[in-house]
Amino acid sequence: MPRRPEVIIKQARERIERIRETLNAIDYLCSGTLLERMKVCGKPGCRCAQDPDARHGPYYEWGHMKGGKLVHRTVSPKQAAVLRHAIANYRKAKKLMQEWEDETERLIDAEAPRKP
Protein backbone atom coordinates (compact mmCIF):
# COMPACT_ATOMS: atom_id res chain seq x y z
CA MET A 1 0.00 0.00 0.00
CA PRO A 2 1.49 3.37 -1.02
CA ARG A 3 2.18 5.91 1.70
CA ARG A 4 -0.23 8.80 2.05
CA PRO A 5 0.98 12.16 0.75
CA GLU A 6 0.61 13.76 4.21
CA VAL A 7 3.07 11.25 5.69
CA ILE A 8 5.55 11.74 2.84
CA ILE A 9 5.30 15.54 3.18
CA LYS A 10 5.79 15.44 6.96
CA GLN A 11 8.82 13.14 6.72
CA ALA A 12 10.42 15.17 3.91
CA ARG A 13 9.97 18.43 5.84
CA GLU A 14 11.52 16.84 8.96
CA ARG A 15 14.51 15.61 6.94
CA ILE A 16 14.97 19.06 5.37
CA GLU A 17 14.87 20.66 8.82
CA ARG A 18 17.60 18.27 10.06
CA ILE A 19 19.69 19.08 6.97
CA ARG A 20 19.27 22.82 7.65
CA GLU A 21 20.36 22.39 11.28
CA THR A 22 23.43 20.42 10.22
CA LEU A 23 24.38 23.00 7.59
CA ASN A 24 23.85 25.83 10.07
CA ALA A 25 26.40 24.23 12.44
CA ILE A 26 29.18 24.28 9.81
CA ASP A 27 31.83 26.94 10.42
CA TYR A 28 34.76 26.72 7.97
CA LEU A 29 34.05 25.69 4.38
CA CYS A 30 36.57 25.35 1.52
CA SER A 31 36.78 23.34 -1.63
CA GLY A 32 39.98 21.85 -2.96
CA THR A 33 42.62 19.35 -2.01
CA LEU A 34 45.28 19.48 0.68
CA LEU A 35 48.58 17.83 -0.17
CA GLU A 36 51.36 16.91 2.23
CA ARG A 37 54.75 16.88 0.53
CA MET A 38 58.29 15.93 1.47
CA LYS A 39 60.90 17.76 -0.62
CA VAL A 40 64.51 17.51 -1.75
CA CYS A 41 66.39 20.78 -1.19
CA GLY A 42 68.80 20.46 -4.13
CA LYS A 43 72.04 20.84 -2.17
CA PRO A 44 74.38 18.04 -3.33
CA GLY A 45 75.84 17.43 0.13
CA CYS A 46 72.50 17.23 1.93
CA ARG A 47 71.35 13.79 3.09
CA CYS A 48 67.96 14.33 1.39
CA ALA A 49 69.72 13.90 -1.98
CA GLN A 50 70.62 10.26 -1.22
CA ASP A 51 68.00 9.11 1.30
CA PRO A 52 64.30 9.47 0.40
CA ASP A 53 63.43 9.10 4.10
CA ALA A 54 65.55 12.17 4.91
CA ARG A 55 63.56 14.57 2.74
CA HIS A 56 62.55 17.91 4.23
CA GLY A 57 59.02 18.58 5.39
CA PRO A 58 56.23 17.97 5.58
CA TYR A 59 55.13 20.98 3.56
CA TYR A 60 51.43 21.53 2.93
CA GLU A 61 49.96 22.67 -0.35
CA TRP A 62 46.32 23.59 -0.93
CA GLY A 63 45.01 23.29 -4.48
CA HIS A 64 41.67 24.87 -5.38
CA MET A 65 39.82 26.62 -8.18
CA LYS A 66 39.82 30.41 -8.10
CA GLY A 67 38.36 32.47 -10.92
CA GLY A 68 38.14 29.38 -13.12
CA LYS A 69 41.81 28.54 -12.67
CA LEU A 70 43.55 25.94 -10.53
CA VAL A 71 45.61 27.69 -7.87
CA HIS A 72 48.17 26.03 -5.57
CA ARG A 73 49.17 27.72 -2.36
CA THR A 74 51.65 26.70 0.32
CA VAL A 75 50.10 26.82 3.79
CA SER A 76 51.43 26.47 7.34
CA PRO A 77 50.79 23.33 9.41
CA LYS A 78 48.21 25.28 11.48
CA GLN A 79 46.44 26.46 8.31
CA ALA A 80 46.56 22.88 6.98
CA ALA A 81 44.69 21.62 10.05
CA VAL A 82 41.96 24.24 9.53
CA LEU A 83 41.82 23.50 5.80
CA ARG A 84 41.52 19.76 6.44
CA HIS A 85 38.43 20.50 8.56
CA ALA A 86 37.05 23.04 6.04
CA ILE A 87 37.44 20.66 3.08
CA ALA A 88 35.69 17.86 5.00
CA ASN A 89 32.87 20.32 5.79
CA TYR A 90 32.62 21.29 2.12
CA ARG A 91 32.21 17.66 1.06
CA LYS A 92 29.64 17.11 3.80
CA ALA A 93 27.73 20.24 2.74
CA LYS A 94 27.67 19.09 -0.90
CA LYS A 95 26.24 15.73 0.19
CA LEU A 96 23.63 17.44 2.39
CA MET A 97 22.62 19.78 -0.45
CA GLN A 98 22.05 16.74 -2.69
CA GLU A 99 19.89 15.16 0.02
CA TRP A 100 17.94 18.43 0.35
CA GLU A 101 17.36 18.42 -3.42
CA ASP A 102 16.11 14.80 -3.26
CA GLU A 103 13.72 15.66 -0.41
CA THR A 104 12.46 18.69 -2.33
CA GLU A 105 11.67 16.48 -5.30
CA ARG A 106 9.77 14.15 -2.95
CA LEU A 107 7.83 17.14 -1.61
CA ILE A 108 6.97 18.38 -5.09
CA ASP A 109 5.70 14.94 -6.11
CA ALA A 110 3.64 14.57 -2.92
CA GLU A 111 2.16 18.09 -2.90
CA ALA A 112 1.34 18.25 -6.59
CA PRO A 113 1.32 14.76 -8.10
CA ARG A 114 1.86 14.37 -11.82
CA LYS A 115 -1.20 13.65 -13.90
CA PRO A 116 -1.09 10.52 -16.05
N, CA, C and O atoms as a GROMACS GRO file, in nm:
protein
  464
    1MET      N    1   0.084  -0.118   0.000
    1MET     CA    2   0.000   0.000   0.000
    1MET      C    3   0.089   0.125   0.000
    1MET      O    4   0.176   0.139   0.086
    2PRO      N    5   0.067   0.216  -0.096
    2PRO     CA    6   0.149   0.337  -0.102
    2PRO      C    7   0.125   0.428   0.018
    2PRO      O    8   0.016   0.432   0.074
    3ARG      N    9   0.231   0.499   0.056
    3ARG     CA   10   0.218   0.591   0.170
    3ARG      C   11   0.132   0.710   0.131
    3ARG      O   12   0.129   0.753   0.015
    4ARG      N   13   0.063   0.763   0.229
    4ARG     CA   14  -0.023   0.880   0.205
    4ARG      C   15   0.065   1.003   0.186
    4ARG      O   16   0.172   1.014   0.245
    5PRO      N   17   0.018   1.095   0.101
    5PRO     CA   18   0.098   1.216   0.075
    5PRO      C   19   0.129   1.295   0.202
    5PRO      O   20   0.237   1.354   0.212
    6GLU      N   21   0.037   1.299   0.298
    6GLU     CA   22   0.061   1.376   0.421
    6GLU      C   23   0.183   1.322   0.497
    6GLU      O   24   0.263   1.398   0.552
    7VAL      N   25   0.195   1.189   0.499
    7VAL     CA   26   0.307   1.125   0.568
    7VAL      C   27   0.438   1.156   0.496
    7VAL      O   28   0.539   1.189   0.558
    8ILE      N   29   0.436   1.146   0.366
    8ILE     CA   30   0.555   1.174   0.285
    8ILE      C   31   0.598   1.320   0.304
    8ILE      O   32   0.716   1.348   0.321
    9ILE      N   33   0.501   1.412   0.302
    9ILE     CA   34   0.530   1.554   0.318
    9ILE      C   35   0.590   1.581   0.456
    9ILE      O   36   0.690   1.652   0.468
   10LYS      N   37   0.530   1.524   0.559
   10LYS     CA   38   0.579   1.544   0.696
   10LYS      C   39   0.723   1.493   0.711
   10LYS      O   40   0.808   1.562   0.767
   11GLN      N   41   0.748   1.372   0.661
   11GLN     CA   42   0.882   1.314   0.672
   11GLN      C   43   0.985   1.394   0.593
   11GLN      O   44   1.096   1.416   0.641
   12ALA      N   45   0.950   1.439   0.474
   12ALA     CA   46   1.042   1.517   0.391
   12ALA      C   47   1.074   1.649   0.459
   12ALA      O   48   1.190   1.692   0.461
   13ARG      N   49   0.973   1.715   0.515
   13ARG     CA   50   0.997   1.843   0.584
   13ARG      C   51   1.085   1.824   0.708
   13ARG      O   52   1.169   1.909   0.738
   14GLU      N   53   1.067   1.714   0.779
   14GLU     CA   54   1.152   1.684   0.896
   14GLU      C   55   1.296   1.661   0.853
   14GLU      O   56   1.389   1.710   0.918
   15ARG      N   57   1.315   1.586   0.744
   15ARG     CA   58   1.451   1.561   0.694
   15ARG      C   59   1.517   1.692   0.650
   15ARG      O   60   1.635   1.714   0.680
   16ILE      N   61   1.442   1.777   0.581
   16ILE     CA   62   1.496   1.906   0.537
   16ILE      C   63   1.536   1.991   0.658
   16ILE      O   64   1.639   2.058   0.655
   17GLU      N   65   1.456   1.988   0.762
   17GLU     CA   66   1.487   2.066   0.882
   17GLU      C   67   1.617   2.015   0.947
   17GLU      O   68   1.699   2.095   0.992
   18ARG      N   69   1.635   1.882   0.951
   18ARG     CA   70   1.760   1.827   1.006
   18ARG      C   71   1.880   1.866   0.920
   18ARG      O   72   1.987   1.896   0.973
   19ILE      N   73   1.862   1.867   0.789
   19ILE     CA   74   1.969   1.908   0.697
   19ILE      C   75   2.005   2.055   0.723
   19ILE      O   76   2.122   2.090   0.731
   20ARG      N   77   1.903   2.141   0.737
   20ARG     CA   78   1.927   2.282   0.765
   20ARG      C   79   2.005   2.302   0.895
   20ARG      O   80   2.098   2.382   0.900
   21GLU      N   81   1.967   2.228   0.999
   21GLU     CA   82   2.036   2.239   1.128
   21GLU      C   83   2.182   2.197   1.116
   21GLU      O   84   2.271   2.261   1.173
   22THR      N   85   2.205   2.090   1.041
   22THR     CA   86   2.343   2.042   1.022
   22THR      C   87   2.424   2.145   0.945
   22THR      O   88   2.538   2.174   0.981
   23LEU      N   89   2.367   2.199   0.838
   23LEU     CA   90   2.438   2.300   0.759
   23LEU      C   91   2.464   2.426   0.840
   23LEU      O   92   2.569   2.489   0.826
   24ASN      N   93   2.370   2.463   0.925
   24ASN     CA   94   2.385   2.583   1.007
   24ASN      C   95   2.500   2.569   1.108
   24ASN      O   96   2.558   2.670   1.150
   25ALA      N   97   2.534   2.447   1.146
   25ALA     CA   98   2.641   2.423   1.244
   25ALA      C   99   2.780   2.426   1.181
   25ALA      O  100   2.880   2.425   1.253
   26ILE      N  101   2.787   2.429   1.049
   26ILE     CA  102   2.918   2.428   0.981
   26ILE      C  103   2.982   2.565   0.991
   26ILE      O  104   2.919   2.667   0.965
   27ASP      N  105   3.112   2.567   1.031
   27ASP     CA  106   3.183   2.694   1.042
   27ASP      C  107   3.271   2.717   0.918
   27ASP      O  108   3.233   2.795   0.831
   28TYR      N  109   3.385   2.653   0.910
   28TYR     CA  110   3.476   2.672   0.797
   28TYR      C  111   3.432   2.585   0.680
   28TYR      O  112   3.385   2.473   0.698
   29LEU      N  113   3.449   2.640   0.557
   29LEU     CA  114   3.405   2.569   0.438
   29LEU      C  115   3.496   2.608   0.321
   29LEU      O  116   3.500   2.724   0.281
   30CYS      N  117   3.569   2.511   0.266
   30CYS     CA  118   3.657   2.535   0.152
   30CYS      C  119   3.656   2.414   0.061
   30CYS      O  120   3.650   2.300   0.106
   31SER      N  121   3.662   2.442  -0.068
   31SER     CA  122   3.678   2.334  -0.163
   31SER      C  123   3.827   2.313  -0.187
   31SER      O  124   3.910   2.391  -0.142
   32GLY      N  125   3.859   2.208  -0.258
   32GLY     CA  126   3.998   2.184  -0.296
   32GLY      C  127   4.057   2.060  -0.236
   32GLY      O  128   3.987   1.975  -0.180
   33THR      N  129   4.187   2.051  -0.248
   33THR     CA  130   4.262   1.935  -0.201
   33THR      C  131   4.383   1.984  -0.123
   33THR      O  132   4.449   2.080  -0.161
   34LEU      N  133   4.411   1.916  -0.013
   34LEU     CA  134   4.528   1.948   0.068
   34LEU      C  135   4.631   1.838   0.048
   34LEU      O  136   4.604   1.720   0.070
   35LEU      N  137   4.749   1.879   0.006
   35LEU     CA  138   4.858   1.783  -0.017
   35LEU      C  139   4.965   1.800   0.089
   35LEU      O  140   4.994   1.911   0.133
   36GLU      N  141   5.023   1.689   0.130
   36GLU     CA  142   5.136   1.691   0.223
   36GLU      C  143   5.257   1.640   0.145
   36GLU      O  144   5.256   1.528   0.095
   37ARG      N  145   5.359   1.723   0.134
   37ARG     CA  146   5.476   1.688   0.053
   37ARG      C  147   5.604   1.685   0.135
   37ARG      O  148   5.620   1.760   0.231
   38MET      N  149   5.693   1.598   0.094
   38MET     CA  150   5.829   1.593   0.147
   38MET      C  151   5.918   1.632   0.028
   38MET      O  152   5.901   1.580  -0.082
   39LYS      N  153   6.014   1.722   0.051
   39LYS     CA  154   6.090   1.776  -0.062
   39LYS      C  155   6.240   1.754  -0.048
   39LYS      O  156   6.294   1.736   0.061
   40VAL      N  157   6.306   1.756  -0.165
   40VAL     CA  158   6.451   1.751  -0.175
   40VAL      C  159   6.497   1.895  -0.193
   40VAL      O  160   6.442   1.968  -0.277
   41CYS      N  161   6.597   1.937  -0.116
   41CYS     CA  162   6.639   2.078  -0.119
   41CYS      C  163   6.726   2.113  -0.239
   41CYS      O  164   6.730   2.230  -0.279
   42GLY      N  165   6.796   2.018  -0.297
   42GLY     CA  166   6.880   2.046  -0.413
   42GLY      C  167   7.027   2.065  -0.382
   42GLY      O  168   7.109   2.073  -0.474
   43LYS      N  169   7.062   2.071  -0.253
   43LYS     CA  170   7.204   2.084  -0.217
   43LYS      C  171   7.268   1.946  -0.231
   43LYS      O  172   7.219   1.849  -0.173
   44PRO      N  173   7.377   1.936  -0.308
   44PRO     CA  174   7.438   1.804  -0.334
   44PRO      C  175   7.488   1.734  -0.207
   44PRO      O  176   7.486   1.611  -0.202
   45GLY      N  177   7.531   1.806  -0.107
   45GLY     CA  178   7.584   1.743   0.013
   45GLY      C  179   7.477   1.708   0.117
   45GLY      O  180   7.508   1.643   0.217
   46CYS      N  181   7.356   1.747   0.094
   46CYS     CA  182   7.250   1.723   0.193
   46CYS      C  183   7.207   1.576   0.188
   46CYS      O  184   7.206   1.515   0.081
   47ARG      N  185   7.173   1.522   0.303
   47ARG     CA  186   7.135   1.379   0.309
   47ARG      C  187   7.005   1.352   0.236
   47ARG      O  188   6.978   1.237   0.201
   48CYS      N  189   6.922   1.455   0.210
   48CYS     CA  190   6.796   1.433   0.139
   48CYS      C  191   6.821   1.393  -0.006
   48CYS      O  192   6.733   1.334  -0.070
   49ALA      N  193   6.940   1.425  -0.060
   49ALA     CA  194   6.972   1.390  -0.198
   49ALA      C  195   6.991   1.240  -0.216
   49ALA      O  196   6.964   1.187  -0.324
   50GLN      N  197   7.037   1.169  -0.111
   50GLN     CA  198   7.062   1.026  -0.122
   50GLN      C  199   6.952   0.941  -0.056
   50GLN      O  200   6.920   0.832  -0.104
   51ASP      N  201   6.896   0.990   0.052
   51ASP     CA  202   6.800   0.911   0.130
   51ASP      C  203   6.660   0.968   0.120
   51ASP      O  204   6.634   1.077   0.172
   52PRO      N  205   6.568   0.898   0.053
   52PRO     CA  206   6.430   0.947   0.040
   52PRO      C  207   6.361   0.968   0.175
   52PRO      O  208   6.272   1.052   0.186
   53ASP      N  209   6.402   0.894   0.278
   53ASP     CA  210   6.343   0.910   0.410
   53ASP      C  211   6.393   1.035   0.482
   53ASP      O  212   6.338   1.074   0.585
   54ALA      N  213   6.497   1.098   0.428
   54ALA     CA  214   6.555   1.217   0.491
   54ALA      C  215   6.508   1.346   0.424
   54ALA      O  216   6.565   1.453   0.448
   55ARG      N  217   6.406   1.336   0.340
   55ARG     CA  218   6.356   1.456   0.273
   55ARG      C  219   6.303   1.557   0.375
   55ARG      O  220   6.266   1.520   0.487
   56HIS      N  221   6.299   1.682   0.335
   56HIS     CA  222   6.255   1.791   0.423
   56HIS      C  223   6.103   1.802   0.421
   56HIS      O  224   6.039   1.777   0.319
   57GLY      N  225   6.047   1.839   0.535
   57GLY     CA  226   5.902   1.858   0.539
   57GLY      C  227   5.843   1.795   0.663
   57GLY      O  228   5.917   1.758   0.754
   58PRO      N  229   5.717   1.782   0.669
   58PRO     CA  230   5.623   1.798   0.558
   58PRO      C  231   5.590   1.944   0.529
   58PRO      O  232   5.591   2.030   0.618
   59TYR      N  233   5.562   1.969   0.402
   59TYR     CA  234   5.513   2.098   0.356
   59TYR      C  235   5.370   2.073   0.307
   59TYR      O  236   5.341   1.968   0.249
   60TYR      N  237   5.284   2.169   0.330
   60TYR     CA  238   5.143   2.153   0.293
   60TYR      C  239   5.109   2.246   0.178
   60TYR      O  240   5.148   2.362   0.175
   61GLU      N  241   5.035   2.191   0.082
   61GLU     CA  242   4.996   2.267  -0.035
   61GLU      C  243   4.846   2.249  -0.057
   61GLU      O  244   4.796   2.137  -0.061
   62TRP      N  245   4.776   2.360  -0.071
   62TRP     CA  246   4.632   2.359  -0.093
   62TRP      C  247   4.604   2.394  -0.239
   62TRP      O  248   4.643   2.502  -0.285
   63GLY      N  249   4.539   2.305  -0.310
   63GLY     CA  250   4.501   2.330  -0.448
   63GLY      C  251   4.351   2.350  -0.457
   63GLY      O  252   4.274   2.270  -0.404
   64HIS      N  253   4.310   2.459  -0.524
   64HIS     CA  254   4.167   2.487  -0.538
   64HIS      C  255   4.143   2.575  -0.660
   64HIS      O  256   4.235   2.637  -0.713
   65MET      N  257   4.019   2.580  -0.704
   65MET     CA  258   3.982   2.662  -0.818
   65MET      C  259   3.952   2.805  -0.770
   65MET      O  260   3.882   2.825  -0.671
   66LYS      N  261   4.007   2.901  -0.842
   66LYS     CA  262   3.982   3.041  -0.810
   66LYS      C  263   3.971   3.117  -0.942
   66LYS      O  264   4.066   3.122  -1.020
   67GLY      N  265   3.856   3.175  -0.966
   67GLY     CA  266   3.836   3.247  -1.092
   67GLY      C  267   3.847   3.158  -1.213
   67GLY      O  268   3.892   3.203  -1.319
   68GLY      N  269   3.807   3.033  -1.201
   68GLY     CA  270   3.814   2.938  -1.312
   68GLY      C  271   3.951   2.878  -1.337
   68GLY      O  272   3.970   2.806  -1.434
   69LYS      N  273   4.046   2.908  -1.251
   69LYS     CA  274   4.181   2.854  -1.267
   69LYS      C  275   4.222   2.776  -1.143
   69LYS      O  276   4.182   2.809  -1.032
   70LEU      N  277   4.302   2.672  -1.164
   70LEU     CA  278   4.354   2.594  -1.053
   70LEU      C  279   4.470   2.670  -0.990
   70LEU      O  280   4.567   2.705  -1.058
   71VAL      N  281   4.460   2.694  -0.861
   71VAL     CA  282   4.561   2.769  -0.787
   71VAL      C  283   4.618   2.678  -0.679
   71VAL      O  284   4.543   2.608  -0.610
   72HIS      N  285   4.750   2.678  -0.663
   72HIS     CA  286   4.817   2.603  -0.557
   72HIS      C  287   4.880   2.704  -0.463
   72HIS      O  288   4.942   2.802  -0.506
   73ARG      N  289   4.865   2.679  -0.336
   73ARG     CA  290   4.917   2.772  -0.236
   73ARG      C  291   4.981   2.693  -0.122
   73ARG      O  292   4.921   2.597  -0.072
   74THR      N  293   5.100   2.732  -0.082
   74THR     CA  294   5.165   2.670   0.032
   74THR      C  295   5.104   2.727   0.159
   74THR      O  296   5.086   2.849   0.172
   75VAL      N  297   5.072   2.638   0.254
   75VAL     CA  298   5.010   2.682   0.379
   75VAL      C  299   5.089   2.627   0.498
   75VAL      O  300   5.161   2.528   0.484
   76SER      N  301   5.074   2.691   0.612
   76SER     CA  302   5.143   2.647   0.734
   76SER      C  303   5.074   2.522   0.790
   76SER      O  304   4.961   2.491   0.753
   77PRO      N  305   5.142   2.449   0.879
   77PRO     CA  306   5.079   2.333   0.941
   77PRO      C  307   4.948   2.368   1.014
   77PRO      O  308   4.853   2.291   1.011
   78LYS      N  309   4.944   2.485   1.078
   78LYS     CA  310   4.821   2.528   1.148
   78LYS      C  311   4.709   2.554   1.047
   78LYS      O  312   4.595   2.515   1.069
   79GLN      N  313   4.742   2.621   0.936
   79GLN     CA  314   4.644   2.646   0.831
   79GLN      C  315   4.598   2.514   0.769
   79GLN      O  316   4.481   2.499   0.733
   80ALA      N  317   4.690   2.419   0.755
   80ALA     CA  318   4.656   2.288   0.698
   80ALA      C  319   4.553   2.216   0.784
   80ALA      O  320   4.462   2.152   0.731
   81ALA      N  321   4.566   2.226   0.915
   81ALA     CA  322   4.469   2.162   1.005
   81ALA      C  323   4.330   2.224   0.987
   81ALA      O  324   4.230   2.152   0.983
   82VAL      N  325   4.325   2.356   0.975
   82VAL     CA  326   4.196   2.424   0.953
   82VAL      C  327   4.140   2.387   0.816
   82VAL      O  328   4.021   2.360   0.803
   83LEU      N  329   4.226   2.386   0.714
   83LEU     CA  330   4.182   2.350   0.580
   83LEU      C  331   4.131   2.206   0.572
   83LEU      O  332   4.032   2.179   0.504
   84ARG      N  333   4.197   2.116   0.642
   84ARG     CA  334   4.152   1.976   0.644
   84ARG      C  335   4.007   1.969   0.692
   84ARG      O  336   3.924   1.899   0.634
   85HIS      N  337   3.978   2.043   0.798
   85HIS     CA  338   3.843   2.050   0.856
   85HIS      C  339   3.747   2.117   0.757
   85HIS      O  340   3.636   2.069   0.737
   86ALA      N  341   3.790   2.228   0.696
   86ALA     CA  342   3.705   2.304   0.604
   86ALA      C  343   3.671   2.223   0.479
   86ALA      O  344   3.558   2.230   0.429
   87ILE      N  345   3.767   2.148   0.428
   87ILE     CA  346   3.744   2.066   0.308
   87ILE      C  347   3.648   1.952   0.341
   87ILE      O  348   3.560   1.920   0.260
   88ALA      N  349   3.663   1.891   0.458
   88ALA     CA  350   3.569   1.786   0.500
   88ALA      C  351   3.428   1.844   0.514
   88ALA      O  352   3.331   1.780   0.475
   89ASN      N  353   3.417   1.965   0.568
   89ASN     CA  354   3.287   2.032   0.579
   89ASN      C  355   3.226   2.060   0.443
   89ASN      O  356   3.106   2.046   0.424
   90TYR      N  357   3.310   2.099   0.347
   90TYR     CA  358   3.262   2.129   0.212
   90TYR      C  359   3.202   2.003   0.149
   90TYR      O  360   3.095   2.007   0.090
   91ARG      N  361   3.272   1.892   0.163
   91ARG     CA  362   3.221   1.766   0.106
   91ARG      C  363   3.092   1.723   0.174
   91ARG      O  364   3.000   1.673   0.109
   92LYS      N  365   3.086   1.742   0.306
   92LYS     CA  366   2.964   1.711   0.380
   92LYS      C  367   2.849   1.800   0.335
   92LYS      O  368   2.737   1.752   0.317
   93ALA      N  369   2.876   1.930   0.317
   93ALA     CA  370   2.773   2.024   0.274
   93ALA      C  371   2.720   1.989   0.134
   93ALA      O  372   2.600   1.999   0.109
   94LYS      N  373   2.810   1.949   0.045
   94LYS     CA  374   2.767   1.908  -0.090
   94LYS      C  375   2.673   1.789  -0.082
   94LYS      O  376   2.571   1.784  -0.151
   95LYS      N  377   2.708   1.693   0.002
   95LYS     CA  378   2.624   1.573   0.019
   95LYS      C  379   2.487   1.612   0.078
   95LYS      O  380   2.384   1.562   0.033
   96LEU      N  381   2.489   1.699   0.178
   96LEU     CA  382   2.363   1.744   0.239
   96LEU      C  383   2.277   1.822   0.140
   96LEU      O  384   2.155   1.807   0.141
   97MET      N  385   2.338   1.903   0.056
   97MET     CA  386   2.262   1.978  -0.045
   97MET      C  387   2.196   1.882  -0.144
   97MET      O  388   2.084   1.907  -0.188
   98GLN      N  389   2.264   1.774  -0.179
   98GLN     CA  390   2.205   1.674  -0.269
   98GLN      C  391   2.086   1.607  -0.201
   98GLN      O  392   1.984   1.583  -0.265
   99GLU      N  393   2.100   1.576  -0.072
   99GLU     CA  394   1.989   1.516   0.002
   99GLU      C  395   1.871   1.613   0.009
   99GLU      O  396   1.756   1.571  -0.003
  100TRP      N  397   1.899   1.742   0.029
  100TRP     CA  398   1.794   1.844   0.034
  100TRP      C  399   1.721   1.849  -0.100
  100TRP      O  400   1.598   1.860  -0.104
  101GLU      N  401   1.797   1.842  -0.208
  101GLU     CA  402   1.736   1.842  -0.342
  101GLU      C  403   1.647   1.719  -0.360
  101GLU      O  404   1.537   1.731  -0.415
  102ASP      N  405   1.691   1.603  -0.316
  102ASP     CA  406   1.611   1.480  -0.326
  102ASP      C  407   1.481   1.492  -0.246
  102ASP      O  408   1.374   1.452  -0.293
  103GLU      N  409   1.491   1.548  -0.125
  103GLU     CA  410   1.372   1.566  -0.041
  103GLU      C  411   1.276   1.667  -0.103
  103GLU      O  412   1.154   1.652  -0.094
  104THR      N  413   1.330   1.770  -0.166
  104THR     CA  414   1.246   1.869  -0.233
  104THR      C  415   1.169   1.805  -0.347
  104THR      O  416   1.051   1.834  -0.367
  105GLU      N  417   1.235   1.719  -0.422
  105GLU     CA  418   1.167   1.648  -0.530
  105GLU      C  419   1.054   1.561  -0.474
  105GLU      O  420   0.945   1.555  -0.532
  106ARG      N  421   1.080   1.495  -0.361
  106ARG     CA  422   0.977   1.415  -0.295
  106ARG      C  423   0.857   1.502  -0.255
  106ARG      O  424   0.742   1.463  -0.273
  107LEU      N  425   0.888   1.620  -0.200
  107LEU     CA  426   0.783   1.714  -0.161
  107LEU      C  427   0.699   1.758  -0.281
  107LEU      O  428   0.576   1.759  -0.276
  108ILE      N  429   0.767   1.793  -0.388
  108ILE     CA  430   0.697   1.838  -0.509
  108ILE      C  431   0.603   1.729  -0.559
  108ILE      O  432   0.488   1.756  -0.593
  109ASP      N  433   0.652   1.605  -0.564
  109ASP     CA  434   0.570   1.494  -0.611
  109ASP      C  435   0.452   1.466  -0.517
  109ASP      O  436   0.344   1.428  -0.564
  110ALA      N  437   0.471   1.485  -0.388
  110ALA     CA  438   0.364   1.457  -0.292
  110ALA      C  439   0.262   1.570  -0.286
  110ALA      O  440   0.142   1.545  -0.269
  111GLU      N  441   0.308   1.695  -0.301
  111GLU     CA  442   0.216   1.809  -0.290
  111GLU      C  443   0.138   1.832  -0.419
  111GLU      O  444   0.022   1.875  -0.416
  112ALA      N  445   0.200   1.805  -0.531
  112ALA     CA  446   0.134   1.825  -0.659
  112ALA      C  447   0.168   1.709  -0.751
  112ALA      O  448   0.253   1.721  -0.839
  113PRO      N  449   0.099   1.594  -0.731
  113PRO     CA  450   0.132   1.476  -0.810
  113PRO      C  451   0.115   1.499  -0.960
  113PRO      O  452   0.032   1.579  -1.004
  114ARG      N  453   0.196   1.429  -1.036
  114ARG     CA  454   0.186   1.437  -1.182
  114ARG      C  455   0.058   1.370  -1.230
  114ARG      O  456   0.013   1.271  -1.172
  115LYS      N  457   0.001   1.425  -1.332
  115LYS     CA  458  -0.121   1.365  -1.390
  115LYS      C  459  -0.078   1.267  -1.498
  115LYS      O  460   0.014   1.294  -1.576
  116PRO      N  461  -0.146   1.152  -1.503
  116PRO     CA  462  -0.109   1.052  -1.605
  116PRO      C  463  -0.136   1.095  -1.745
  116PRO      O  464  -0.110   1.021  -1.840
   0.00000   0.00000   0.00000
